[in-house]
Amino acid sequence: MTTATVSAPGEFLGHPKGLYVCFATELWERFSFYGMKYLLLLYLTKYHLFTDMAGYDVLGAYAGLVYALPLIGGLIADRYLGMRKAVVFGALLLTAGHATMAYEGFQALSYAAGTTLAESITLNDGTVIAAGTLLAEDVIIQDVVALKVFFFALALITVGVGFLKPNISTIVGKLYAQDDPRRDSGFTIFYMGINIGSFIATLLCGWLGETYGWSYGFGAAGIGMLLGLITFLKFQHTLQGHAEPAEPARLKETFLGPINKEWAIYLGGILSLSVVWLLVQHEPVVHVAQNSLLIVAIVGIILYSMLHQPEKGQDWLAIGVAIATMVLGLMWAFLGDDTWLGLMLLALVAFITYGFKSHNSAEYGRTVVLMVMIVSTIVFWSLFEQSAGSMTLYADRVLDREVGGTEVRASMFGSLNAGFIMLLAIPFAALWIWLAKRGWEPSTPVKFGLGILQAGLGFGALVIGAQFADDAGKVAIIWLVLAYLLHTTGELCLSPVGLSAVTKLSINKVVGVSMGTWFLATALSETVATRIGKMAAIDTSGAETADAASLLVTYTSLYEFLMWIGIGVGIFMIVISPILKKGMHGVR
């Protein structure tokens, strides 16, 4: 037997055993996350009878926080906890959150206007309406206690993801030396775990939740997370110390009385649940915070790249214009007046133009290009993330879901993205290599444009499909499948390429901040996506009584708008790609 076929001690099938522990843990974490993500909006609108508008607010705030909090969790792990402890704490919170999600309470009751009450009812605010009252407007009675428990469950899950998500990925990187040729294939195996978890969970949890009861779907997601936690705890020794805190003694230092720094972090995470509990109920606050932080981050990084040239000296004009741009952006974020947005954009253009005239360098050019690409991802993810929002409601309300006499549940269609990624990720990677060998590989900005363009074309498939609806106004499944296919190929053009671009185009000292800005843009996209979905929002009562044909008109109007946005921005990115490529100064 050759040495190439023999695994070294601590390895399995040529990779560190710790990789497979991370693979299994992330598989179950993604199983739990996606197992409830595609059920969430359906659960709120069909069980607790939220309006579409209110349901979108919860989904947007939750998803936005899920993508933003890992920035804090990663920082805490890097500086204090270490990745292993952070993952365990995050997994514990996630397990508790999913277990809490299984509590449904009683289903909301709806009383239509014109109904004469046979018995007295108590409104959500405690007001009692006596029996015999003729209702002048629609009344919905919700289980207030169950909803408070529900929001607490979302808080547990959100904070848990913040601790677990960034650190499990970092552990994988730590298992390999920087120049280890197995690193890329190791990450490929790891990311396959993500998609396997997503694919199975969306099918299984969606089917259980919509067929047997929401608690079964959410409960199955919780069981998955518990399995992930058990796996990680049982086999954490295979990480070989790579995920331990950099300064273990520091964690034992006293923080307050008998509480050391490690337990202070855990207590801080638990206390933060109250803040997150409020935030998931107040989407506008989350949205303003995302806008504000992103504006400050983008302008701050560009300013840093200008001042990162000692020979130029301190440029007070650049600092002043940067601060003015930030202030104008914050005024827009807090007041929502588009006049402030226009002023901010003018100041930003002036700021960037001044930089090219007085501080032009390879680092500055690359930074500006990176920020342009990061902003463009907001468009892509805002379109792509319609999947858990308007596209799930579309599947529930206007799609003909009968296949061979069996009804496919609306929440199960979210599995298409993970399924297509598993089928196409390797062919796409091979395609780029094949094109590169022939000098035909598109530049990174072109790939971004192609990704956004395909997101728009995905909605184009739904617009075309609407023209072939049946007599009841129902659309064939194939059109939604085609939309998911195009969105996935768009993701494969943009997402992995974008993450690589951040590491290549960033100034070394701010790579972490730049990566944080990338994920902050993704977080903002989640709330933007749900706000876009509101353009086709339908009251719960309307969704129950309206015919599919009229609902189809509403959704098609939204998707036609998104189609042109995606196509327009995609083409724009391709058109300006020569300028962006020049600004990259040789980076591919």
C-alpha positions in Angstrom: 0.0 0.0 0.0 1.4 3.4 -0.9 1.8 6.2 1.7 -0.7 8.3 -0.2 -3.5 6.0 0.8 -2.6 5.8 4.5 -4.1 8.5 6.8 -1.8 9.9 9.4 -2.7 9.6 13.1 -5.7 11.9 13.8 -6.8 11.8 10.2 -9.6 10.0 8.3 -9.7 9.6 4.5 -6.8 12.0 4.2 -8.3 14.8 6.2 -8.1 15.8 9.9 -10.8 13.9 11.9 -11.9 17.3 13.3 -13.1 18.2 9.8 -15.8 15.6 10.0 -16.8 16.7 13.5 -17.3 20.3 12.1 -19.1 18.8 9.1 -21.6 17.0 11.3 -22.1 19.9 13.7 -22.7 22.4 10.9 -24.9 19.9 9.1 -27.2 19.7 12.1 -27.0 23.4 12.8 -28.1 24.2 9.2 -30.7 21.5 9.5 -32.2 23.3 12.5 -31.9 26.7 10.9 -33.4 25.9 7.5 -35.8 23.5 9.1 -37.6 26.5 10.7 -36.7 29.3 8.2 -39.1 28.2 5.5 -41.9 27.4 8.0 -41.6 30.8 9.8 -43.7 33.0 7.5 -46.3 30.3 6.9 -46.6 29.7 10.6 -47.1 33.3 11.4 -49.7 34.0 8.7 -51.6 30.7 8.9 -51.5 29.8 12.6 -51.2 33.1 14.4 -53.0 34.9 11.6 -50.5 37.7 11.2 -51.0 39.9 8.2 -48.4 39.5 5.5 -47.0 42.9 6.5 -46.5 41.9 10.1 -45.1 38.5 9.2 -42.5 40.0 6.9 -41.5 42.4 9.7 -40.7 39.4 12.0 -38.9 37.5 9.2 -36.8 40.5 8.2 -35.8 41.4 11.8 -34.9 37.8 12.6 -33.0 37.1 9.4 -31.2 40.4 9.6 -30.0 39.8 13.1 -29.0 36.2 12.3 -26.5 37.5 9.7 -25.3 40.5 11.8 -24.7 39.0 15.2 -22.0 36.5 14.0 -19.7 39.6 13.7 -19.9 40.0 17.4 -19.7 36.3 18.2 -16.6 35.9 16.0 -14.9 38.9 17.7 -15.7 37.5 21.2 -14.3 34.1 20.3 -11.1 35.6 18.7 -10.3 37.8 21.7 -11.6 35.8 24.6 -13.5 32.6 24.5 -11.8 30.6 21.8 -13.8 28.9 19.1 -14.6 25.6 20.8 -16.3 27.3 23.9 -18.2 29.7 21.6 -19.5 26.9 19.5 -20.7 24.9 22.6 -22.4 28.0 24.1 -24.0 28.8 20.8 -25.2 25.2 20.3 -26.8 25.2 23.8 -28.7 28.4 23.0 -29.8 27.1 19.7 -31.0 23.8 21.2 -33.0 25.7 23.8 -34.4 28.0 21.2 -35.6 25.3 18.9 -37.1 23.3 21.8 -39.0 26.5 22.8 -40.2 26.9 19.2 -42.2 23.7 19.6 -44.6 25.4 21.9 -47.5 26.6 19.8 -50.2 27.8 22.2 -53.8 28.0 20.8 -54.5 28.8 17.1 -55.6 32.4 16.5 -59.3 33.0 16.0 -60.8 35.3 13.4 -64.2 37.0 13.7 -65.3 38.8 10.5 -67.0 42.2 10.6 -70.8 41.8 10.8 -70.6 38.8 13.1 -72.8 38.7 16.2 -70.8 37.2 19.1 -72.3 34.1 20.6 -70.0 34.5 23.6 -67.8 37.2 25.0 -64.2 37.4 23.7 -61.0 39.0 25.2 -58.8 41.0 22.8 -55.0 40.9 22.8 -54.9 44.1 24.9 -57.2 42.7 27.5 -60.4 44.4 26.4 -63.5 42.3 26.7 -66.3 42.4 24.1 -69.6 41.1 25.4 -71.7 38.3 23.9 -74.4 39.6 21.5 -72.1 42.4 20.2 -72.3 43.1 16.4 -68.7 43.5 15.3 -68.1 46.6 13.2 -64.7 45.4 12.0 -62.6 42.2 11.7 -61.2 40.9 15.0 -58.4 38.5 15.5 -57.7 36.9 18.9 -54.1 35.6 19.3 -52.4 33.7 22.0 -50.3 36.5 23.5 -48.4 34.2 25.9 -47.5 31.8 23.0 -46.2 34.8 20.9 -44.0 36.0 23.8 -42.5 32.5 24.0 -42.1 32.5 20.3 -40.2 35.7 20.2 -38.0 34.5 23.1 -37.3 31.4 21.0 -36.2 33.5 18.1 -33.9 35.5 20.4 -32.3 32.2 21.7 -31.7 31.0 18.1 -30.4 34.4 16.9 -27.8 34.8 19.7 -26.9 31.1 19.4 -26.2 31.5 15.7 -24.1 34.5 16.5 -21.8 32.4 18.7 -21.8 29.2 16.6 -21.9 30.2 12.9 -18.7 32.2 12.4 -16.6 30.0 14.7 -17.4 26.5 13.4 -16.1 27.7 9.9 -13.0 29.2 11.5 -12.2 25.9 13.2 -12.1 24.2 9.8 -9.4 26.7 8.6 -7.4 26.1 11.8 -7.2 22.4 11.2 -5.0 23.0 8.1 -1.6 24.7 7.7 -1.8 27.9 5.6 0.0 26.1 2.7 -1.8 22.8 3.1 -3.0 21.7 -0.4 -6.0 19.9 1.2 -7.5 23.1 2.6 -9.8 23.9 -0.4 -11.1 20.3 -0.6 -11.6 20.4 3.2 -13.8 23.4 2.9 -15.6 21.8 0.0 -16.5 18.8 2.2 -17.5 21.2 5.0 -19.8 23.3 2.8 -21.4 20.1 1.4 -22.5 19.5 5.0 -24.2 22.9 5.0 -26.2 22.0 1.9 -27.0 18.5 2.9 -28.4 19.8 6.2 -30.4 22.5 4.4 -31.8 20.1 1.8 -33.0 17.4 4.2 -34.3 19.9 6.8 -36.4 21.9 4.3 -38.0 18.8 3.0 -38.5 17.0 6.3 -39.3 19.8 8.7 -41.5 21.5 6.1 -43.5 18.3 5.5 -43.9 17.6 9.2 -44.8 21.1 10.1 -47.4 21.6 7.4 -48.8 18.0 7.5 -48.9 17.1 11.2 -48.6 20.4 13.0 -46.1 23.3 13.3 -44.6 21.9 16.6 -43.6 18.7 14.7 -41.6 20.7 12.2 -40.0 23.0 14.7 -39.4 20.1 17.1 -37.6 18.1 14.4 -35.3 21.1 13.8 -34.6 21.2 17.5 -33.7 17.5 17.6 -31.3 18.1 14.7 -29.5 20.8 16.7 -29.4 18.6 19.8 -27.7 15.9 17.7 -25.2 18.5 16.5 -24.4 19.6 20.0 -23.9 15.9 21.2 -21.6 15.2 18.2 -19.5 18.2 18.9 -19.2 17.5 22.6 -18.4 13.9 22.1 -15.7 14.4 19.5 -14.3 17.8 20.4 -11.0 16.2 21.3 -10.4 15.6 17.6 -9.9 19.3 17.1 -6.4 18.8 18.7 -6.4 22.1 20.6 -6.8 24.3 17.5 -10.0 25.9 18.8 -8.9 26.8 22.3 -8.7 30.4 23.6 -5.5 32.2 22.8 -5.1 33.3 26.5 -6.9 30.8 28.7 -5.6 32.5 31.9 -7.3 35.7 30.9 -10.7 34.0 31.0 -10.2 33.1 34.7 -9.5 36.7 35.7 -12.1 38.3 38.0 -14.6 40.5 36.2 -17.1 41.3 38.9 -17.0 39.8 42.4 -16.9 36.0 42.1 -17.7 36.2 38.3 -14.7 35.6 36.1 -14.4 36.9 32.5 -15.6 33.7 30.9 -18.8 33.5 32.9 -19.3 37.2 32.4 -19.4 36.5 28.6 -21.9 33.8 29.1 -24.1 36.0 31.4 -23.8 38.8 28.9 -25.0 36.5 26.1 -28.0 35.5 28.2 -28.8 39.1 29.2 -28.6 40.1 25.5 -31.6 37.9 24.9 -33.9 40.5 26.3 -32.5 43.1 23.8 -32.8 40.7 20.9 -36.3 39.7 22.1 -37.3 43.3 21.6 -35.4 43.8 18.3 -37.1 40.8 16.6 -40.4 42.6 17.3 -39.2 46.0 15.9 -37.9 45.6 12.4 -37.5 49.3 11.8 -34.9 49.6 14.5 -33.0 46.7 13.0 -33.1 48.2 9.6 -31.9 51.6 10.8 -29.0 50.1 12.7 -28.0 48.0 9.6 -28.1 51.1 7.3 -26.2 53.2 9.8 -23.4 50.6 10.4 -23.0 49.9 6.7 -22.7 53.5 5.8 -20.1 54.1 8.5 -18.2 50.9 7.6 -18.0 51.7 3.8 -17.0 55.3 4.2 -14.6 54.5 7.0 -12.8 51.7 5.0 -12.4 54.0 2.0 -11.1 56.8 4.2 -8.6 54.3 5.8 -7.3 53.3 2.4 -6.8 57.0 1.6 -4.9 57.7 4.8 -3.0 54.5 4.6 -0.3 56.3 2.7 2.1 58.0 5.2 3.9 59.9 2.5 0.7 61.9 1.8 0.4 63.1 5.4 -2.8 63.8 7.2 -5.6 64.9 4.9 -8.1 66.9 6.9 -10.2 67.7 3.8 -10.7 63.9 3.2 -11.5 63.4 6.9 -14.0 66.3 6.8 -15.8 65.1 3.6 -15.9 61.5 5.0 -17.5 62.7 8.3 -20.0 64.8 6.3 -20.9 61.8 4.1 -21.5 59.7 7.2 -23.6 62.3 8.9 -25.8 62.7 5.8 -26.1 58.9 5.6 -27.1 58.7 9.2 -29.7 61.4 8.7 -31.2 59.4 5.9 -31.1 56.2 7.9 -32.9 57.7 10.9 -35.3 60.0 9.1 -36.0 58.0 5.9 -36.2 61.1 3.8 -34.8 60.4 0.3 -33.5 64.0 0.1 -30.8 63.0 2.6 -30.0 59.9 0.5 -29.4 62.1 -2.5 -27.2 64.4 -0.6 -25.2 61.4 0.8 -24.7 59.9 -2.6 -23.4 63.3 -4.0 -21.0 63.6 -1.0 -19.9 60.0 -1.5 -19.2 60.5 -5.2 -17.2 63.7 -4.4 -15.3 61.8 -1.6 -14.3 59.0 -3.9 -13.5 61.3 -6.8 -11.2 63.4 -4.6 -9.5 60.2 -3.4 -8.7 59.2 -7.0 -7.2 62.7 -7.7 -5.2 63.1 -4.5 -4.7 59.6 -3.0 -4.8 57.3 -6.0 -3.0 54.0 -5.3 -3.5 50.3 -5.9 -4.8 49.9 -2.4 -7.3 52.8 -2.8 -8.5 51.5 -6.1 -9.0 48.0 -4.9 -10.9 49.3 -1.8 -13.3 51.3 -3.9 -13.9 48.4 -6.2 -14.6 46.1 -3.2 -17.1 48.5 -1.7 -18.9 48.9 -5.1 -19.2 45.1 -5.3 -20.3 44.8 -1.7 -23.1 47.3 -2.3 -24.1 45.4 -5.4 -24.6 42.2 -3.3 -27.5 44.0 -1.5 -29.4 43.9 -4.8 -28.6 40.2 -5.4 -29.4 38.9 -1.9 -32.6 41.1 -1.7 -33.8 39.3 -4.8 -32.5 35.9 -3.7 -34.0 36.0 -0.2 -37.5 36.3 -1.6 -37.3 32.5 -1.3 -38.3 32.3 2.4 -40.7 35.3 2.0 -42.8 36.1 -1.1 -41.8 32.9 -3.0 -42.9 30.7 -0.1 -46.3 32.5 0.1 -46.5 32.3 -3.8 -46.0 28.5 -3.6 -48.6 28.2 -0.9 -51.3 30.4 -2.6 -51.0 30.2 -6.4 -48.8 27.2 -7.3 -50.3 23.9 -8.5 -48.5 21.7 -6.1 -50.0 18.4 -7.1 -47.4 15.8 -8.3 -48.5 12.3 -9.0 -51.6 12.7 -6.8 -49.5 14.0 -3.9 -49.4 17.6 -2.7 -45.9 19.1 -2.2 -45.9 21.4 0.8 -45.1 25.0 0.1 -42.2 25.2 2.6 -40.5 22.3 0.9 -39.6 24.2 -2.2 -36.8 26.0 -0.3 -34.8 22.7 -0.6 -34.3 23.4 -4.3 -31.5 25.9 -3.7 -29.4 23.4 -1.6 -30.2 20.6 -4.0 -29.0 22.6 -7.0 -25.9 23.7 -5.2 -25.0 20.1 -4.5 -25.5 19.3 -8.2 -23.8 22.3 -9.7 -21.1 23.5 -7.3 -18.4 21.2 -8.6 -19.3 21.7 -12.3 -19.2 25.5 -11.8 -15.8 25.3 -10.2 -14.6 23.1 -13.1 -16.1 25.5 -15.6 -14.1 28.5 -14.2 -10.9 26.4 -14.4 -11.7 25.3 -18.0 -12.4 28.9 -19.0 -9.3 30.2 -17.3 -7.0 27.8 -19.1 -8.3 29.3 -22.4 -8.2 32.9 -21.2 -12.0 33.2 -21.3 -12.7 33.3 -17.6 -14.9 36.4 -16.7 -13.5 38.9 -14.3 -14.8 39.1 -10.8 -17.0 42.2 -11.6 -18.5 40.4 -14.6 -19.3 37.4 -12.5 -21.1 39.7 -10.0 -23.1 41.1 -12.9 -23.9 37.6 -14.2 -25.1 36.6 -10.7 -27.4 39.6 -10.3 -28.7 39.2 -13.9 -29.6 35.5 -13.3 -31.5 36.5 -10.1 -33.6 38.8 -12.3 -34.1 36.2 -14.9 -35.3 33.8 -12.2 -38.2 36.1 -11.6 -38.6 36.4 -15.3 -39.4 32.6 -15.3 -42.3 33.3 -12.9 -43.5 36.2 -15.0 -43.6 33.9 -18.0 -45.2 31.1 -16.0 -48.0 33.3 -15.0 -49.0 33.5 -18.7 -49.7 29.8 -18.7 -51.8 29.5 -15.5 -54.6 27.1 -15.6 -58.3 28.0 -15.4 -58.2 28.3 -11.6 -55.2 30.7 -11.8 -52.7 28.1 -10.7 -49.1 28.0 -12.1 -47.2 24.8 -12.9 -44.4 23.8 -10.5 -41.8 23.8 -13.3 -41.7 27.6 -13.4 -40.8 27.9 -9.7 -38.2 25.2 -10.1 -36.7 27.2 -13.0 -36.7 30.3 -10.9 -34.8 28.5 -8.1 -32.3 27.0 -10.7 -31.5 30.5 -12.0 -31.2 32.0 -8.5 -28.8 29.2 -7.6 -26.6 29.5 -10.7 -26.5 33.3 -9.9 -25.4 32.5 -6.3 -22.6 30.3 -7.6 -21.4 33.1 -9.8 -21.4 35.7 -7.0 -21.2 34.2 -3.5 -17.9 32.1 -3.4 -16.3 34.6 -5.8 -17.3 37.5 -3.5 -15.8 36.0 -0.4 -12.6 35.4 -2.2 -12.6 38.9 -3.5 -12.8 40.4 0.0 -9.6 38.6 1.1 -7.8 39.6 -2.1 -8.9 43.3 -2.4 -8.8 44.3 1.2 -5.9 46.1 2.9 -4.2 43.5 5.1 -4.9 45.4 8.3 -8.7 45.6 7.7 -9.5 42.3 6.1 -11.6 41.3 9.1 -13.5 44.6 9.0 -14.0 44.3 5.3 -15.4 40.7 5.7 -17.7 42.1 8.4 -18.9 44.7 6.0 -19.7 42.0 3.5 -21.8 40.1 6.0 -23.4 43.4 7.2 -24.5 44.0 3.6 -26.0 40.5 3.6 -27.8 41.2 6.9 -29.2 44.4 5.4 -30.4 42.5 2.4 -32.6 40.4 4.6 -34.6 43.3 5.8 -34.7 44.9 2.3 -36.0 41.5 1.0 -38.9 41.5 3.4 -39.7 45.1 2.6 -39.8 44.3 -1.1 -42.0 41.3 -0.3 -44.5 43.7 1.3 -45.2 45.1 -2.2 -47.3 41.9 -2.7 -48.6 41.8 0.9 -52.1 40.4 1.4 -54.1 40.5 4.6 -54.6 37.1 6.1 -58.3 37.3 5.5 -57.7 38.3 1.9 -55.4 35.4 1.4 -58.0 33.0 2.6 -60.9 34.4 0.4 -59.2 35.7 -2.7 -59.1 33.4 -5.7 -55.7 32.3 -7.1 -56.1 34.3 -10.3 -56.3 37.6 -8.5 -53.4 36.6 -6.1 -51.3 35.7 -9.1 -51.7 39.1 -10.6 -50.4 40.7 -7.4 -47.3 38.4 -7.2 -46.6 38.7 -10.9 -46.6 42.5 -10.7 -43.9 42.2 -8.0 -41.9 39.7 -9.8 -41.9 41.7 -13.1 -40.5 44.6 -11.1 -37.8 42.4 -9.5 -37.0 40.9 -12.9 -36.2 44.3 -14.4 -34.2 45.4 -11.3 -32.1 42.3 -11.5 -31.5 42.5 -15.3 -30.9 46.3 -15.1 -28.3 46.2 -12.3 -26.7 43.0 -13.7 -26.1 44.7 -17.1 -24.9 47.8 -15.4 -22.3 45.8 -13.4 -21.2 44.1 -16.6 -20.9 47.5 -18.5 -18.8 49.1 -15.8 -16.7 45.9 -15.3 -13.7 47.2 -17.4 -13.5 50.2 -15.0 -13.7 48.0 -11.9 -11.2 45.5 -13.4 -8.8 48.4 -13.9 -9.3 49.5 -10.3 -8.4 46.1 -9.1 -4.8 46.6 -10.3 -4.1 43.1 -11.5 -6.0 41.2 -8.8 -8.1 38.5 -10.4 
